[in-house]
Amino acid sequence: MNEHEDSHNIAVKRFTFEEECKDELRTRITISVPEVLDPQYGMYVWPCAVVLAQYVWIHRAELEGKTVLEIGAGVSLPGVLATRCGAQVTLSDSAELPHCLDNCRRTCQVNQLSVPVVGITWGQVTSSLLALPALDFILGSDVFYEPEVERSPHAQFWTTYQERSADWSIEALLHKWNLKCADIPLESFRANTEHLAGSSLPGSHTVQMMIISLKEPWKR
Ligand SMILES: C[S@@+](CC[C@H](N)C(=O)[O-])C[C@H]1O[C@@H](n2cnc3c(N)ncnc32)[C@H](O)[C@@H]1O
């Protein structure tokens, strides 16, 4: 995308995460996300992203100093927030979608952050995947699970998904890859609302949060 297109097709949206308490020392982080006015995947913030970012925000103490990979990051709201919360984050999107990798970089740039961005295509074992450090957490909003957790057996995959069909289930995949999954109720991290982080997302979309991890890390 050239500069001309950039200036005409990009709108910056702001998401503010803050403590609910009303004291003087209220903690607040605002993340600016440049969205490309294009209906393709990975060009704007999906409803799931703001819900996952809210989970990151509420659990930010667990992320401090930890290694985190965001997969299918698109405009990277959860990963960039995790960076601001003190995690060592790598952002990734499909190696075959350079415009999505550009979006990851653009969000970092707008937030004045230097975060590694790598092309990782689900299901492909590449040098970029193998070069990742051992991971504590993997973030993915509105993506399907891919078993790269194998190289980091204790990693947790924090993921949100949008309910689009009652027929879709990942149960067979969980069984196949020896994974377990915990559903996280939205109310437990104050995400049971149509408006998060001062935005109009997630709106009326049905978004669910779950944590996936290896059932028995030693049994590979
Ligand atoms: C529905 S969008 C969600 C984007 C972002 N996580 C969010 O919630 O705003 C799905 C993302 O997955 C990425 N993606 C799709 N297929 C992929 C693949 N095979 N490997 C890696 N990333 C992929 C897309 O480029 C896109 O950024």
PDBQT file of the ligand as one rigid body, heavy atoms in Angstrom, charges set to zero:
ROOT
HETATM    1  C1  LIG A 301     -11.082 -12.547  11.630  1.00  0.00    +0.000 C 
HETATM    2  S1  LIG A 301      -9.472 -11.845  11.467  1.00  0.00    +0.000 S 
HETATM    3  C2  LIG A 301      -9.094 -11.427  13.174  1.00  0.00    +0.000 C 
HETATM    4  C3  LIG A 301      -8.019 -10.379  13.263  1.00  0.00    +0.000 C 
HETATM    5  C4  LIG A 301      -7.680  -9.925  14.681  1.00  0.00    +0.000 C 
HETATM    6  N1  LIG A 301      -7.155 -11.035  15.463  1.00  0.00    +0.000 N 
HETATM    7  C5  LIG A 301      -8.901  -9.338  15.356  1.00  0.00    +0.000 C 
HETATM    8  O1  LIG A 301      -9.600 -10.049  16.095  1.00  0.00    +0.000 OA
HETATM    9  O2  LIG A 301      -9.176  -8.140  15.129  1.00  0.00    +0.000 OA
HETATM   10  C6  LIG A 301      -8.453 -13.324  11.224  1.00  0.00    +0.000 C 
HETATM   11  C7  LIG A 301      -6.960 -13.039  11.164  1.00  0.00    +0.000 C 
HETATM   12  O3  LIG A 301      -6.285 -14.275  10.932  1.00  0.00    +0.000 OA
HETATM   13  C8  LIG A 301      -5.305 -14.098   9.923  1.00  0.00    +0.000 C 
HETATM   14  N2  LIG A 301      -5.140 -15.375   9.218  1.00  0.00    +0.000 N 
HETATM   15  C9  LIG A 301      -6.030 -15.965   8.367  1.00  0.00    +0.000 A 
HETATM   16  N3  LIG A 301      -5.533 -17.119   7.913  1.00  0.00    +0.000 NA
HETATM   17  C10 LIG A 301      -4.317 -17.268   8.479  1.00  0.00    +0.000 A 
HETATM   18  C11 LIG A 301      -3.321 -18.280   8.409  1.00  0.00    +0.000 A 
HETATM   19  N4  LIG A 301      -3.484 -19.349   7.634  1.00  0.00    +0.000 N 
HETATM   20  N5  LIG A 301      -2.206 -18.123   9.134  1.00  0.00    +0.000 NA
HETATM   21  C12 LIG A 301      -2.044 -17.035   9.928  1.00  0.00    +0.000 A 
HETATM   22  N6  LIG A 301      -2.939 -16.031  10.043  1.00  0.00    +0.000 NA
HETATM   23  C13 LIG A 301      -4.070 -16.147   9.328  1.00  0.00    +0.000 A 
HETATM   24  C14 LIG A 301      -5.885 -13.016   9.014  1.00  0.00    +0.000 C 
HETATM   25  O4  LIG A 301      -4.899 -12.371   8.245  1.00  0.00    +0.000 OA
HETATM   26  C15 LIG A 301      -6.535 -12.105  10.038  1.00  0.00    +0.000 C 
HETATM   27  O5  LIG A 301      -5.640 -11.142  10.535  1.00  0.00    +0.000 OA
ENDROOT
TORSDOF 0
